[in-house]
Amino acid sequence: MLSAEQNARLTQIGPNSPAGNLLRQYWVPAALSDELAGDRPVVPVRLMGEDLVLFRGENNQLSLVQRHCPHRGADLCYGRLEGDSLRCVFHGWLFDQSGQCVEQPAEPEGSKMHQQIKLRNYPVIERNGIVFAYMAGGTPPAFPNIDCFRAPHSHVFAFKGLWQCNWLQALEVGIDPAHASFLHRFLEDEDPAESYGKQFRDTAADTEIPMTQLLREFPRPDLEIEETAFGLRLIAKRKIDDQRLHVRVTNQLFPCAITIPMSNEMNITQWHVPIDDTNCYWYAMFTSFTDPVDKEKMRSQRLKEHRLPDYAPHKNQSNQYHYDPVEQQKMTYTGMGQDINVHDQWACESMGAIQDRTDEHLGRTDVGIIRYRRILSKMIEKCGNGEADLLMTENTSSIQGPRSIDAITSLENWQQEWQDFDDKRRSAASWEAHYNKEFAE
């Protein structure tokens, strides 16, 4: 358990907070590219406790600036998009894409007041359907050379969802390999042929065993945690019989992302990004190693579960996540439907807006969470001391993968065999997905 002071230090992300200062040293998702579709590409963004507005000019360049006009605080999300600039409709102040005020039409002719006024703005980069922002000063770190950024746009689908809880408890559910055997337990196995776009509904590796069956029948994984150049590698081993071992490899990508295997052909990279202290978005990139992603099908699947424009889930605390006690007895462990995102959402939101970690009792299966908190605490301290060598901010171009896979191996040589299984998948990929072992951590 943590003290109240330790818990606050790890969870609070507002400007000038210890964790907030650390997270601002990294590129973090700010919006989906889809949100900018349409005739007027201007969207509100609340990120790390700050109210911002994102807009795309006619030159296709993106700008992320403060949401409230520095004149008298009117909302620039309702501004007029004029070419590459945004004009406040209250008094006509015009701001270019750098945030510089270039016109104040109500001020006396010849006034140079506008030259002294500039919106707070942040660098942004668009990658495979997500707009990333860097919210600290100075030079941003390079993007890591990971799969979701290496893959062509055709092979990556991006989406997001709103959770009403602190970012840390949302992240921690993704580095808890044991929970999948319970929270995501299905009492009936679907046909894996109908699994496209669904997590845990494919077969296990190259067997005919549905993942739902394997997770249900082997609920006590043996966990190994490795510290890496990108964060943590989490290996969950489940002994199937005297010859076979199921090895599931997931990763924590510092500071707030995970990479997990979704199916035999697809991995997920997912960020848990603070909106403020008590709300967060998960942003996911689904990366296919085989065929181009069927984006319309995957988008349709997820829009059945989420409303627009805020991507809030239809199932939530206000309607008890559509909990059905009959379903809980006969179909799913939770009684909350087939979408595992809802299961995770319930687990995280039910802890409270910010989990009280002064009253938790971690077990052996929580070893990944314990190790991550130690790393997070260490990086917060280094950032507070002004040290530059933070995890995942230097030499990021050499960081690749990370390897995330389900594999069936022998009991004796599992360490090498799961990597061989991943190499085989990468060598058969329809894009350059090879893993350069010279850069391996």
Secondary structure, DSSP 8 states (H G I E B T S, - for coil): ---HHHHHHHH--STT-HHHHHHTTSEEEEEEGGGG-SS--EEEEEETTEEEEEEE-TTS-EEEEESB-TTT--BGGGSEEETTEEE-TTT--EE-TTSBEEE-TTS-TT--GGGG-B--EE-EEEETTEEEEE-SSS------EEHHHHS-GGGEEEEEEEESS-HHHHHHHTT-GGGGGTTT-BSS---GGG-TT-TT-SBSTTSS-BHHHHHHH----EEEEEE-SSEEEEEEEEE-SSSEEEEEEEEEETTTEEEEE-SSSEEEEEEEEEEETTEEEEEEEEEESSS---HHHHHHHHHTTB-TTT--BSSSGGGGGG--HHHHHHTBSSSS-S-HHHHHHHHHHTTTTTT-GGG----GGGHHHHHHHHHHHHHHHHHHTT-S--TTSSSGGG-EE---EEEEEESSSHHHHHHHHHHHHHHT-SS-----GGG--
